[in-house]
Each structure stands twice: as C-alpha cells, then as structure tokens.
Amino acid sequence: MDSMERPMRIGILHYSCPPLVGGVEEIVSQHASVLHRLGHFISVIAGMGEVYTGDFPVRIEPLLGSRNPRVLKAHSACREGDPSQVRRLTGEIYEILRDWAAGVDVILAHNVLQMPFNLPLTLALRRLAMDPTVPPVVSWTHDSPYLRPDYPGHLDAFPWNVLKRWHPRIHYITISESRREELCSRLGDFGWRVIPNGINPIGFFYLDPKSVRLAEELRLFDRDLVIVQPSRITPRKNLELSIHITYGIKSLGYNVLFMLTGAYDPHERRATAYYRRLKYWIHELGLQENITILAEYTYADGSRLVPDRIFIRDLYLMADLLLMTSKDEGFGLPLLEAGMIKLPIACSEIPPFQEIGTDVCFFRLEDPPLFTAGRIMEYLSRTNTHKMFRKVMRHYVWDGICRREILPYLREVVAQGEKR
C-alpha cells in the first residue's frame, strides 16, 4: 500500500486496451497494473481490446471504440451538417459511462476528451462530468489535433470544437512541460498539470517475482545509488572495505544501498568470525538501512530469499555499480557479467582484474575508503550511461511516479469533488 490512507477506486478509460498495441494503450496498461500492485482497486473500460487480465475488472463496450461502425457513420453525418446520430450515440454512451462510474472514486480518461476519434464519447463524458453525484474526471491528454498546423477545418465547427474547450469540472493533465506549453498556446491555460510517462523496469527487464519483491521492500528504484557485490563471505574478498566505501558514499550525501549476495560457511570457524566482524562494522557505522546481506534476507512475509542465477542477473540489471574489493582472485567472472550489460565497475587494482577490465574504476587497496568512495562517485559522474540510467530510475519509473505524483494528485481531486 502506498500510504496509510484508504485504497482508491480508480477508473481508467480509453478507446482501446491490450492486447491492442499502441503508445496510449501501453500507458493505460501500466497505470492499471502499477496502481493495482500498490493496493488500489482498478476498473478499466475501453471500446476495443480484450479482458486482458484477471487482476482487476476490464469492461469492453464497443461503442467507446474509435472504429465502431455506428460512430464512424455518425461522424460522417455530423461533418455534413446532421448531428442527430451523434446526439443519439451520446445518450447511449452516457448511460454506459454512468453505470460504470458508479463503482469508482475518480475517472482517468486518456485522450478521449481531446482527440476526434469518438465525438459521442467526448460529449457523453463532458455531460457526465457536470453531474455532481459522479466521480471527478481527469483528462489525461497525450495529444491534440489542434497542435498540428494542418488539422481538419471541420474541427473548428460545432460540435467538434468541444475538443478544444475547457470544462469547469474536468481536471487536466499532460505528459511533459513542452506539451503543456503547446496546449496552453493552442487551446488555452486549462490549469494543465504535468505528470510524465514512465517505464516499468519489472516488465522491461522481465524481472523474476522474487527480484520484484526485493526491489519493492528495499525501495531500490528510489535510491541514489545501488551497488552489488556477488561475493562469498570470506576474508580474501575484503568485504570490510566494501562496507567502509559504502559508509564513505553515504557520508557524501547519497542514499546508497549495497547488496552483498554471497553466503558464508557457518561450520567454518574463520568464516563465522569474519561474518560477525562484518556485522559489527555495519552496526557500528549505522549502515543497517544501507547494506543488505542477501544470503540472510527474509521477506516481509517471513519467507527466505534463495538467490539463483536469474536473481543475480536481475541484481545486475537493477544496480548502478558492480563493486569488487578482493585482495586476491584467480579470475574475475563478475566483471565479464557486468560488462555484458554495460554496468559500471569499480574494483581493486589486482592483476586479474587489471587483465580483464577496460574503462573501469580501479582503486588501490591501501587508499583510505573515503578517498575511494570519492573516486567512485567521480567515475560515475563521467559515465554517461550511468547518469541516464539513474535519471530514469529516479524520475521515470512508474512506481515512483504513481507514489509521488499520480496518487497525491488523485486524492486531491477526489477531496475537491467531495466538497462540491
């Protein structure tokens, strides 16, 4: 759940939904799935597509589609001066929407209030928004024909010109500052709120379910820096240096998470003593929220994490940096794995790592950890792929967008509706 407040009932509306492929269809799908995963009740209604999930209701009403034969015929008649069919369809669609809207707290209407693909749907939704007993309507505007210099002339005539008219009981969102400026210039200042589109790393990377759970519980996507070290807990891995480097990075003002994947042999006395020494340093330096030893990790529901190769791959995909602090190695397979996905690497200046590594951040084992921490951050600041990766993870991951921007905005909209 995103907060201590009650779950919201969120209705999402578009001409079409998955499995139909399109940019807005993908946004509809992401809004629905992420908001559902954050604990909210989702209801999707569309004119084309299928009941594509069993996680929440999906309602297909053909009259809401952009290619419905009755809608296309009504459009044609309306362009020739006969709006009677549009009025008739508007009434039918209004009843469909009113029935559906009875089960939601707020309606997110993607593009249908600004685009000319189903005028009766636009008119019906505007009529619905006038009723103080129905949920607030949010127009999620991705595009508008009026932004094109060659838009069809009939869109300036009644009733088509409703597509560029502000509605006093509709709330307006668009997807970028540049698009907001265009809409203000061509349509007027409707009080446009900018909430960007995003990306879902879970789907993009095909992350394993246990990786997804870990990312959510440790808030991986909200961190400033995520470091992974796939090493067993043995003295030659020099993990106390990793802990002190993490402390140095935290001291520089970064919300860092260091994930150590390996286990130790509890039957081997030296390994057990070394493990206890590492735990001592983590506690002594106050890094309990910044260091996770995955071999001992327990999920919130009490189940144990069992890392496997797929899970390790997922860690590489979600991390900003591979850190290797070994005093001695025969080779350095993690460097090859990181290189395969262009993950930045910081590693000790030992011969096998020097033999393998190219354009990585080498550091000397005798250097002070805070100095090494500074070198690593300076290296990352020069790594263009890292900067873009972290910008995407910080600002454009759907989970973060939903928590930071969409849900607070929708609660505000619903609260305003309850007062009217």
Secondary structure, 3 states (H helix, E strand, C coil): CCCCCCCCEEEEEEEECCCCCCHHHHHHHHHHHHHHHCCCEEEEEEEECCCCCCCCCEEECHHHCCCCHHHHHHHHHHHCCCCHHHHHHHHHHHHHHHHHHCCCCEEEEECCCCCCCCHHHHHHHHHHHHCCCCCCEEEEECCCHHHCCCCCHHHHCCCHHHHHCCCCCEEEEECCHHHHHHHHHHCCCCCCEECCCCECHHHHCCCCHHHHHHHHHCCHHHCCEEEEECCCCCHHHCHHHHHHHHHHHHHCCCCEEEEECCCCCCCCHHHHHHHHHHHHHHHHCCCCCCEEEHHHCECCCCCECCCCHHHHHHHHHHCCEEEECCCCCCCCHHHHHHHHCCCCEEEECCHHHHHHCCCCEEECCCCCHHHHHHHHHHHHHCCHHHHHHHHHHHHCEHHHHHHHHHHHHHHHHHHHHHHC
